[in-house]
């Protein structure tokens, strides 16, 4: 913990869901004194079982904390939990380091940073990539927006939950980079799905084919981790279609604000919307395979596995 500018590792953690729960547990393992709050009581109990402390409210979770962390589903949740009545900024103390790991709209992160500055709070937006497995293993990629001194102070936190972290620019920058990440991830899933449909329809051994793709220029982390589960039509959620749909909306909004055309992003967003319309919103984003099969009239196998 050498070189950090806060006085202790006392940490309040708000949002103990699929990602937040293992991240909080990894902070406990790294020696942080973590008090957590979540609307879902079993999630709070899970943190306590991992060696942390449960809280009955946001105020209780952050009482006396030198570090406050949020990991929430979308921008309305962050706005309410941070800026709303009973939220973080009603009771946070000046000098606190506030890190929001949520994936939200850049403008919301900028509003939070502006409000934090007025309170004397150092604020970082720090969305992550790596999914549930990355959170469990503590190897997330962390895209950060904010000031350099706050980033330096947060390094022990990032080291406890991630493999790599980079300061990408001022407030909101982490969210823009995360939007770029999600459009690439969604596009890769869509293309891997189409490759599987093509190979299987042509009578090719798709497992062998994907092994070859993974070892060549087409190789990707998605092919490395997901090709077997996609072939098995195992769409158990690690990162749900519903959340990726939210992220693609963020990417499209960011493109409009930057006044750039992202036609492939629009297409991927439409495919993800189609997955939701087909009842796959609670499935893993690899369920884009089911969408590709439906478009080709080859939906039977994927539908059976998805259910």
N, C-alpha and C positions, 0 to 999 in steps of 0.2 A: 504494500500500500504506500510505498515511499513516493513523495513528490506530489501527493494530492493536497488540495487546499481546503478541504472540509475537515472538521474536527474528529469525526468518528465514522464508523460504517453503519450507523443506525439508519435503516432504510424503510420507508413506507412504500408498499407495492399495491397498486389499485388495478384489479383486473386479473383474475387467476383462472383464465380459461385454458383452451387447448395449448396456446403458446405461453401465456403468462405463468401458468402453474409450473412447468419445468424450468422456466427462466428464474422464477423466484427460488425454486429448490436449488438451482445451481449457484445462486448468490449465497444461499445458506452454506452450501458446501465450501464456497470460497472464503467463508469467514465473516460474511455480512450478517448483521443483526436485523432480520427482516420481519416486519409486521405487515400482514396483508389483509386486504378487504376485497370481497366479491359479493355480488348480489346472490350468488348461488352458495348456500351455506356449506355443502359438501366440499366445494373447492377450498374454502377457508380451512376446513378440517384437514384437508390433504396437505396444506402448507404446514399446519401444526404438526402433523405426523412426520413431515420431512425435517423438522427441527426449527421451524419458524414460529411466529406467534400470530394467532388469529385476532381480527378486530371486528367490531360490530358496526363500524361506520368509517367513512373516509377520514373524518376528523381524528378518530381514535387511531387509525392506521398511521397517520402522519405526525402524530403528537411527538414532538421532540426530535423528529427525523432531520438529519442533515442531507439526506438524499431522498427524493420522492420520485417514484416511477409509475407510469400508467401504461397499460397494455390493453386497449379496448377495441371493439369491432369496427367502429366507423366514426366520422366526424361529429354526428349528433351526440354520441356517447361521451366523446372527449369534451365537447363544449359544455355538456351538462355536468360531468364529473369534475371538471377543472374550473370552469368559469361560472357555473350555476350556483344556486342556493345550496348550502351545505357542501360545496365543492372544495377542491384542493386549495384554491387561491383565497378562500375565506379564512383559512387558519394556518397557511404556510408561513414560516418565519423568514425574514430577510436573510439573504446569504445562502439559502438552500439551493442545492443543485436539483433541478427538475428535468427529468428525461421522459419524453413520451415515445414509447416504442410502437405506438399504433400506426397503422397505415391510413392516412386521412388526406383531405384536400390541403394543398399547400397554403391556401389562404387561411384555413383554420389554424395551422401551425404558426403562421405569421401573427395572427390575432392573439394566440396564447403567448408567444414570445413578447409581444408588445405589452400585454397585461402583466407578464412576469417582470419585465424590466421596470415597470412603474412600482412594483412591490419590492424591488431589490433582489429578485430571484433570477438565477442563471438558468436559461431554458435551452434545451436541445430537442429538436425533432429527430428521431432516430429509428425510422422503420427498418424492419429486418426481412431477410430472405433466408430460406432454408427449411421452412415448414416445421411440422411437429417434430420430426426426427432430428432436424438441426437444433431445435430448441432443447430437446432431451439430451442430445450429445454435447451441447454447448459449443456448436460450431457455426452459429449464425453469421451471415454477412450483414453488417450494420452500416446504413447510409445516413450520414449525419448532417444536419443543418444547424448553424448557430455560430457562436464566437469561439475563437481558438482557445481562450483560457478555460471556458466551460468544457470544451472537448478534452483538453488535457486533464482536467479534474475528473472527468468521467471515464478515463481509460481503464481503471481497475474494474469498473462495472462492465465495460465492454469486454474486457479480457475474461471475465467470469462467465459470460453468456454467449460469446461469439468467437469466431476464428479470425475475422478481419473486420476492421472498422476504418472508415475514412470520412474526414470532414470535407463535404462537397460544396460548401458555400454558406451564405447567411441563412437565417431562419426560412424554412420552407424548402430548402434545397434538397434535404434528405427525401422529402416526399416526391419531388420531381424525379430524382434518380430511382426511387422505388417504383414510380409509375412506368419508367423506362424498363425496369427489370420485369415488371408484370406483363408488359406487352410482348417482350421477348419470350418469356416463359409460356404465355398463352399461345403465341405463334408456333413455338416449338412443339407443344403438345398437339396442336392442330395438324402439323405436318407429320409428326410421328404416327398419329392416328390414320392419316391418309396413306402413309407408307404401309401400315399393317393391312388396311383394307385392300390396297392394290396387291400386295404379295399373297394374301389369303385367297383373293378372288382368282388370281392367276395360278393357283395350285402350288405356290412356292412354300417351302418350309420357312415360315415367318420368323420363328425363333432363331434359326441359323442366319437368316437375312439381317435381323436386328443386331445379332452379335457382330456381323461384319460392319454394319453401319456404325456401331458403337466404337469400333476399333479404327475407324478412318476419319476423314475430314468432317463427316456428318456427326461425329461423336459429340455427346453433350452430357451434362449431369443428369438430365431427364432420361436419356437412354440408359445411362449407367444404373440409375436407381429404380426406374419405373417400367422397363420393357417387359419384365417377367409378369408383373401385376397387370399390365395392360393386356398382354396376351391371354391372361387368365380371366380377364374382365372382372378383376377385383378392384372395385371402385370405392373401397372403404376410405372415408375421408381423412386425408392428412391436411389438405387445404381445400375447402369446399368451393364448389362452383359459385354459390351465392356470394362468397367473399371475393372471388376473382371477378365476378360481375361488377361488384362495387369498385374494385381496383381499376377495371377497364373504363368505368365512368370517370374516375379521377384522371386517367391518362388522356381521355378525349377532352375533358375540361381543360387540362393543362395545355393540350395542343391548340385549342381555341384561344386561350389567353396568350400563348406565344405566337399565334397567327402562323402556324405551320400545318401542312397537309400530311396526315398519316393514314393513307388509304389501307394499308395492311392491318393497322391497328383497328380501324373501323370494321374490317371484315372479321377479325378475331373476336371483337366485341359482339358482333352479330351472332357468331357461332356459340359464344358463351351464353348469350341471351336465349338462343334456341335450346341449349341444354336445360336452362331453367324452365322454358315453356314445355319441355318434354318430361318434366318431373324429376330432373336430376340435380336440382339445386343443392340438395344435402349430400351429394356424392363428391368424390375427389375430382379435381379439375382434369385428371386423366380420362374422365368420362366423356371428354370430347370425342373419344373413339366411338361412343354410341351415336353421337350426332353424325359423324362421318358415315357410319354404317346405315343410319336411317336415310341419309341423302342418296345412298346407292341401293336402297331396298334390301339391305342385308342386316336387318335390325334384330332378328330373332335371338341370336346368341348373346349379344350384348344386353338386350332387354332382360333375358332370363338371369344373367349374372348380376345386373344392376339391382334387381329386386331381391 
